[in-house]
């Protein structure tokens, strides 16, 4: 796969990839205000958004939901059809089956349009950040989580990297991500790179925080996914944190991180607001920390962020 890495500047409403002249004016939320902000206020500020972030999984995911949506509507219609004699049990079965099938597209659209913002706002607001760290999002897409990182780091740097594939997210492009960062007012503290997360174009130990949202599972082979996890560990600073939310293969990530000696490796579900299908089948969070300098690596993952 051909890869390239670049930093792309934008002049509308700030600068992406370059501190420039506006660096001294970019502190929209000073550290003193951040420290005084209530947890509820911080979560609300992170979850609010002005950008346009498309559909996770692209329009192919939407087409895959047409069949259960149609079947659900049909079953609900049959269960409520007047003038047709049928046993009560059959009506209830049609009603429950129709509601279950309709829940799939409804939960998908809620999660991709609303729920993921609340979930990531909670995750990022819970981190003990000073506001001047460097953070990386692997597979940033149109920038929903990256923009939250920018809000969380008024004196730091939020970096996103992606291959901009529309099959991963509808309308996914460098230009759409850039426009969203400008719309959210964080363009001056963010960078966008084009590149493959299996070979990150960054030095070792260059980020305090690395996150990824529904991206690594798109790599089709285990070796490639293992490379991406290894790259996340490589670019983390000692003592840095890693957060991966994904819908498949999260047990693989845990195994890989434990083999890499990461500390506090933990796996947990992310709840109904992040349900891209049936309730109870949700993306899960993998959280881990890189050993600090002088701290021995762990052979297994004790409890961590969860």
KOLMIDO-197357 format. One record per residue (C-alpha): residue in three letters; chain; x, y, z negated. Coordinates in Angstrom, 1 decimal. Each point is the difference from the previous one (the first is absolute). Layout:
N
PT, ala, A, X, Y, Z
...
This chain:
306
PT, unk, A, 0.0, 0.0, 0.0
PT, unk, A, 1.4, 3.4, 1.0
PT, unk, A, 0.4, 2.3, -2.9
PT, unk, A, 0.9, 3.6, -0.4
PT, unk, A, 0.1, 2.3, -3.0
PT, unk, A, -0.4, 3.7, 0.2
PT, unk, A, -1.1, 2.9, -2.2
PT, unk, A, -2.7, 2.1, 1.7
PT, unk, A, -0.5, 3.6, -0.8
PT, unk, A, -3.4, 1.8, 0.1
PT, unk, A, -0.5, 3.7, -0.3
PT, unk, A, -3.7, 0.2, -0.8
PT, unk, A, -0.6, 0.7, -3.7
PT, unk, A, 3.4, -1.2, -1.1
PT, unk, A, 3.0, -2.0, 1.1
PT, unk, A, 0.2, -3.8, 0.3
PT, unk, A, 3.4, -1.4, -0.3
PT, unk, A, 1.8, 3.3, -0.7
PT, unk, A, -0.1, 2.1, -3.1
PT, unk, A, 0.7, 3.1, 2.0
PT, unk, A, -0.9, 3.6, -1.0
PT, unk, A, -3.1, -1.0, -1.9
PT, unk, A, 1.7, -2.3, -2.4
PT, unk, A, 0.0, 2.7, -2.7
PT, unk, A, -3.7, 0.6, 0.4
PT, unk, A, -1.2, -3.6, 0.2
PT, unk, A, -0.7, -0.6, -3.7
PT, unk, A, -3.7, -0.1, 0.1
PT, unk, A, -0.4, -1.8, -3.3
PT, unk, A, 2.9, 1.1, -2.3
PT, unk, A, 1.4, -2.7, -2.3
PT, unk, A, -1.4, 1.8, -3.1
PT, unk, A, -3.5, -0.1, 1.5
PT, unk, A, 0.4, -3.7, 0.9
PT, unk, A, 1.0, -0.9, -3.5
PT, unk, A, -3.0, 1.9, -1.4
PT, unk, A, -2.4, -1.6, 2.5
PT, unk, A, -2.5, -2.5, -1.5
PT, unk, A, 0.1, -3.6, 1.3
PT, unk, A, -3.5, 0.4, 1.4
PT, unk, A, 0.9, 3.3, 1.8
PT, unk, A, 3.1, -1.6, 1.5
PT, unk, A, -1.9, -3.0, 1.3
PT, unk, A, -2.7, 2.2, 1.5
PT, unk, A, 2.6, 2.2, 1.6
PT, unk, A, 1.8, -2.9, 1.5
PT, unk, A, -3.2, -1.7, 1.2
PT, unk, A, -1.4, 3.1, 1.7
PT, unk, A, 1.0, 0.3, 3.7
PT, unk, A, -0.5, 2.1, 3.0
PT, unk, A, 1.7, -2.1, 2.6
PT, unk, A, -1.5, -2.5, 2.4
PT, unk, A, 1.4, -3.5, -0.6
PT, unk, A, -1.7, -2.4, 2.3
PT, unk, A, -1.1, -3.6, -0.5
PT, unk, A, 2.4, -2.4, -1.7
PT, unk, A, 0.6, -3.0, 2.3
PT, unk, A, -1.0, 2.0, 3.1
PT, unk, A, -3.1, -0.4, 2.0
PT, unk, A, 0.7, -3.7, 0.3
PT, unk, A, -1.1, -0.4, -3.6
PT, unk, A, -3.2, 1.8, 0.7
PT, unk, A, -0.8, -2.3, 2.9
PT, unk, A, 0.6, -2.9, -2.3
PT, unk, A, -2.7, 1.3, -2.4
PT, unk, A, -2.7, 0.3, 2.6
PT, unk, A, -1.1, -3.7, -0.3
PT, unk, A, -0.4, -0.1, -3.8
PT, unk, A, -1.8, 3.4, 0.2
PT, unk, A, -2.4, -1.2, 2.7
PT, unk, A, -0.6, -3.3, -1.8
PT, unk, A, -0.6, 1.9, -3.3
PT, unk, A, -2.6, 2.3, 1.5
PT, unk, A, -1.7, -2.9, 1.7
PT, unk, A, -0.3, -2.0, -3.3
PT, unk, A, -1.2, 3.0, -1.9
PT, unk, A, -2.6, 0.6, 2.6
PT, unk, A, -1.2, -3.6, -0.1
PT, unk, A, -0.2, 0.1, -3.8
PT, unk, A, -2.2, 3.1, 0.0
PT, unk, A, -2.1, -0.9, 3.1
PT, unk, A, -3.7, 0.3, -1.0
PT, unk, A, -2.6, -2.5, 1.0
PT, unk, A, 2.3, -3.0, 0.3
PT, unk, A, -0.7, -2.8, -2.5
PT, unk, A, 3.2, -1.4, -1.4
PT, unk, A, 1.1, -1.3, -3.4
PT, unk, A, 1.2, 2.6, -2.5
PT, unk, A, 3.3, -1.8, -0.3
PT, unk, A, 0.6, 0.4, 3.8
PT, unk, A, -0.8, 3.7, -0.2
PT, unk, A, 2.5, 0.4, -2.9
PT, unk, A, 2.6, -1.9, 1.8
PT, unk, A, -0.4, 2.2, 3.1
PT, unk, A, 0.1, 3.1, -2.1
PT, unk, A, 3.1, -1.0, -1.9
PT, unk, A, 1.8, -1.2, 3.1
PT, unk, A, -0.8, 3.1, 1.9
PT, unk, A, 1.2, 2.3, -2.8
PT, unk, A, 3.2, -2.0, -0.3
PT, unk, A, 0.7, 0.3, 3.7
PT, unk, A, -0.8, 3.7, 0.1
PT, unk, A, 2.3, 0.5, -3.0
PT, unk, A, 3.0, -0.8, 2.2
PT, unk, A, -0.1, 3.0, 2.4
PT, unk, A, -1.3, 2.3, -2.8
PT, unk, A, 2.9, -0.8, -2.3
PT, unk, A, 2.5, 0.2, 2.8
PT, unk, A, -1.1, 3.5, 1.1
PT, unk, A, -0.3, 1.2, -3.6
PT, unk, A, 3.6, -1.3, -0.8
PT, unk, A, 1.6, 1.5, 3.1
PT, unk, A, -1.8, 3.3, -0.2
PT, unk, A, -0.3, 0.6, -3.7
PT, unk, A, 1.1, -2.7, -2.4
PT, unk, A, 3.7, -0.2, 0.9
PT, unk, A, 0.4, 3.7, -0.9
PT, unk, A, -1.3, -0.6, -3.5
PT, unk, A, 2.1, -3.2, -0.5
PT, unk, A, 3.2, 1.7, 1.1
PT, unk, A, -0.7, 3.1, -1.9
PT, unk, A, -0.2, -2.1, -3.2
PT, unk, A, 3.2, -1.9, 0.9
PT, unk, A, 2.0, 3.1, 0.7
PT, unk, A, -1.4, 2.1, -2.9
PT, unk, A, 1.1, -2.8, -2.4
PT, unk, A, 3.6, 0.2, 1.0
PT, unk, A, 2.3, 2.0, -2.4
PT, unk, A, 1.4, 2.3, 2.7
PT, unk, A, 1.7, 3.4, -0.6
PT, unk, A, -1.1, 1.3, 3.4
PT, unk, A, 3.5, 0.3, 1.5
PT, unk, A, 0.6, -3.6, 1.1
PT, unk, A, 0.4, -1.4, 3.5
PT, unk, A, -2.7, -2.5, 1.1
PT, unk, A, -0.4, -2.2, 3.0
PT, unk, A, -3.1, -1.4, 1.6
PT, unk, A, 0.6, -3.0, 2.2
PT, unk, A, -2.6, -0.2, 2.8
PT, unk, A, -1.5, 3.4, -0.8
PT, unk, A, -2.5, 0.1, 2.9
PT, unk, A, -1.9, 3.2, 0.2
PT, unk, A, 1.3, 1.1, -3.4
PT, unk, A, -2.7, -0.5, -2.6
PT, unk, A, 2.3, -1.4, -2.7
PT, unk, A, 2.9, 2.1, 1.2
PT, unk, A, -2.0, 3.2, -0.5
PT, unk, A, -0.8, -1.1, -3.6
PT, unk, A, 3.7, -0.5, -0.6
PT, unk, A, 0.6, 3.5, 1.3
PT, unk, A, -2.5, 1.4, -2.5
PT, unk, A, 1.6, -2.0, -2.8
PT, unk, A, 3.5, 1.3, 0.9
PT, unk, A, -0.1, 3.8, 0.2
PT, unk, A, 3.8, 0.3, -0.3
PT, unk, A, 0.8, -3.4, 1.5
PT, unk, A, -0.1, -1.6, 3.4
PT, unk, A, -2.6, -2.5, 1.4
PT, unk, A, 1.2, -2.0, 3.0
PT, unk, A, -2.1, -2.1, 2.3
PT, unk, A, 1.0, -2.5, 2.7
PT, unk, A, -2.1, -1.8, 2.5
PT, unk, A, -0.1, -1.5, 3.5
PT, unk, A, -3.3, 1.8, 0.7
PT, unk, A, -2.0, -3.0, 1.3
PT, unk, A, -3.7, 0.6, 0.5
PT, unk, A, -0.8, -3.6, -0.7
PT, unk, A, 1.1, 0.6, -3.6
PT, unk, A, -2.1, 3.2, -0.4
PT, unk, A, -2.3, 1.8, 2.4
PT, unk, A, 1.5, 3.1, 1.6
PT, unk, A, 3.4, -0.8, -1.6
PT, unk, A, 2.6, 2.4, 1.3
PT, unk, A, 2.8, 2.2, -1.1
PT, unk, A, -2.0, 3.0, 1.0
PT, unk, A, -3.1, -1.0, -2.0
PT, unk, A, 2.2, -0.6, -3.1
PT, unk, A, 1.7, 3.3, 0.4
PT, unk, A, -3.4, 1.8, 0.4
PT, unk, A, -1.3, -1.7, -3.2
PT, unk, A, 3.0, 1.1, -2.0
PT, unk, A, -0.5, 3.6, 1.1
PT, unk, A, -3.7, -0.3, -0.8
PT, unk, A, 0.8, -1.2, -3.5
PT, unk, A, 2.5, 2.8, -0.6
PT, unk, A, 2.9, -2.2, -0.6
PT, unk, A, 1.9, 0.1, 3.3
PT, unk, A, 2.9, 2.0, -1.5
PT, unk, A, 0.9, -2.8, -2.4
PT, unk, A, -0.5, -3.0, 2.4
PT, unk, A, 1.9, -1.7, 2.7
PT, unk, A, -1.2, -2.3, 2.8
PT, unk, A, 2.2, -2.6, 1.6
PT, unk, A, -0.6, -2.4, 2.9
PT, unk, A, 1.5, -3.4, -0.8
PT, unk, A, -0.3, -3.6, -1.0
PT, unk, A, -0.4, -0.8, -3.7
PT, unk, A, 2.1, -3.1, 0.5
PT, unk, A, 3.0, 2.2, 0.6
PT, unk, A, -0.5, 3.3, -1.9
PT, unk, A, 2.3, 2.8, 1.2
PT, unk, A, 0.8, 1.2, -3.5
PT, unk, A, 3.1, -0.5, -2.2
PT, unk, A, 0.0, -2.3, -3.0
PT, unk, A, -1.5, 1.2, -3.2
PT, unk, A, -1.6, 3.2, 1.6
PT, unk, A, -3.5, -0.1, -1.5
PT, unk, A, -1.4, 0.1, -3.5
PT, unk, A, -3.3, -1.5, 1.2
PT, unk, A, -1.0, -2.2, 2.9
PT, unk, A, -3.6, -0.8, 0.9
PT, unk, A, -1.8, -1.9, 2.7
PT, unk, A, -3.8, -0.2, 0.8
PT, unk, A, -1.4, -2.8, 2.1
PT, unk, A, 3.1, -0.1, 2.2
PT, unk, A, 2.4, -2.8, -0.6
PT, unk, A, -2.6, -2.8, 0.8
PT, unk, A, -0.1, 1.3, 3.6
PT, unk, A, 3.5, -1.5, 0.5
PT, unk, A, -0.9, -3.4, 1.4
PT, unk, A, 2.9, -2.1, -1.3
PT, unk, A, 1.3, -0.7, -3.5
PT, unk, A, 3.6, 0.9, 0.9
PT, unk, A, -1.2, 3.4, 1.1
PT, unk, A, -2.1, 0.6, -3.1
PT, unk, A, 3.0, -1.1, -2.1
PT, unk, A, 2.2, 2.5, 1.8
PT, unk, A, -2.5, 2.8, -0.7
PT, unk, A, -0.1, -0.9, -3.7
PT, unk, A, 3.8, -0.2, -0.1
PT, unk, A, 0.2, 3.5, 1.6
PT, unk, A, -2.3, 1.4, -2.6
PT, unk, A, 2.3, -1.3, -2.7
PT, unk, A, 3.1, 1.2, 1.7
PT, unk, A, -1.1, 3.6, 0.4
PT, unk, A, -1.3, 0.2, -3.6
PT, unk, A, 2.2, 1.8, -2.5
PT, unk, A, 0.9, -1.9, -3.2
PT, unk, A, -3.0, 0.3, -2.3
PT, unk, A, -2.3, 0.8, 2.9
PT, unk, A, -3.5, -1.3, 0.4
PT, unk, A, -1.7, -2.0, 2.8
PT, unk, A, -3.8, -0.1, 0.7
PT, unk, A, -1.4, -2.2, 2.8
PT, unk, A, -3.7, -0.3, 0.6
PT, unk, A, -0.9, -2.6, 2.6
PT, unk, A, -2.8, -2.3, 1.0
PT, unk, A, 2.0, -3.2, 0.7
PT, unk, A, 3.2, -1.8, -1.0
PT, unk, A, 0.5, 1.9, -3.2
PT, unk, A, 1.2, -3.2, -1.7
PT, unk, A, 2.9, 0.0, 2.5
PT, unk, A, 0.9, 3.5, -1.0
PT, unk, A, 0.2, -1.0, -3.7
PT, unk, A, 2.2, -2.9, 0.8
PT, unk, A, 2.3, 2.1, 2.1
PT, unk, A, 0.3, 2.8, -2.6
PT, unk, A, 0.7, -2.5, -2.8
PT, unk, A, 2.7, -1.6, 2.1
PT, unk, A, 1.5, 3.5, 0.6
PT, unk, A, 0.3, 0.5, -3.8
PT, unk, A, -2.7, 2.7, -0.3
PT, unk, A, -1.4, 0.6, -3.5
PT, unk, A, -3.6, 0.1, -1.2
PT, unk, A, -1.4, -1.6, 3.1
PT, unk, A, -3.8, -0.2, -0.3
PT, unk, A, -2.9, -0.9, 2.3
PT, unk, A, -3.6, 1.2, -0.6
PT, unk, A, -3.2, 0.7, 1.9
PT, unk, A, -1.0, 3.5, 0.9
PT, unk, A, -3.7, -0.2, -0.6
PT, unk, A, -3.3, 0.5, 1.8
PT, unk, A, 0.9, 3.4, 1.4
PT, unk, A, 2.7, -1.6, 2.1
PT, unk, A, -2.1, -2.9, 1.3
PT, unk, A, 0.5, -0.4, 3.7
PT, unk, A, -2.6, -2.8, 0.3
PT, unk, A, -1.8, -2.2, -2.6
PT, unk, A, 0.1, 1.3, -3.6
PT, unk, A, 2.7, -1.9, -1.9
PT, unk, A, 2.2, -0.3, 3.1
PT, unk, A, 2.0, 3.2, -0.3
PT, unk, A, 3.5, 1.2, 0.7
PT, unk, A, 2.4, -0.5, -3.0
PT, unk, A, 2.7, 2.2, -1.4
PT, unk, A, 3.6, -1.3, -0.3
PT, unk, A, 2.0, 2.2, -2.4
PT, unk, A, 3.6, -0.3, -0.9
PT, unk, A, 3.0, 2.0, -1.3
PT, unk, A, 3.6, -0.1, 1.1
PT, unk, A, 2.5, -0.6, -2.9
PT, unk, A, 1.6, 3.2, -1.2
PT, unk, A, 3.8, 0.3, 0.2
PT, unk, A, 1.5, -2.4, -2.5
PT, unk, A, -3.3, -1.9, -0.5
PT, unk, A, 0.1, -3.7, 0.9
PT, unk, A, -2.3, -1.1, 2.8
PT, unk, A, -2.9, -2.3, -1.0
PT, unk, A, -0.4, -3.6, 1.2
PT, unk, A, -3.7, 0.2, -0.5
PT, unk, A, -2.5, 2.8, -0.1
PT, unk, A, -1.3, 1.1, -3.4
PT, unk, A, -3.1, 2.2, -0.4
PT, unk, A, 0.3, 3.4, 1.5
PT, unk, A, -2.3, 2.6, 1.5
PT, unk, A, -3.4, -1.4, 0.0
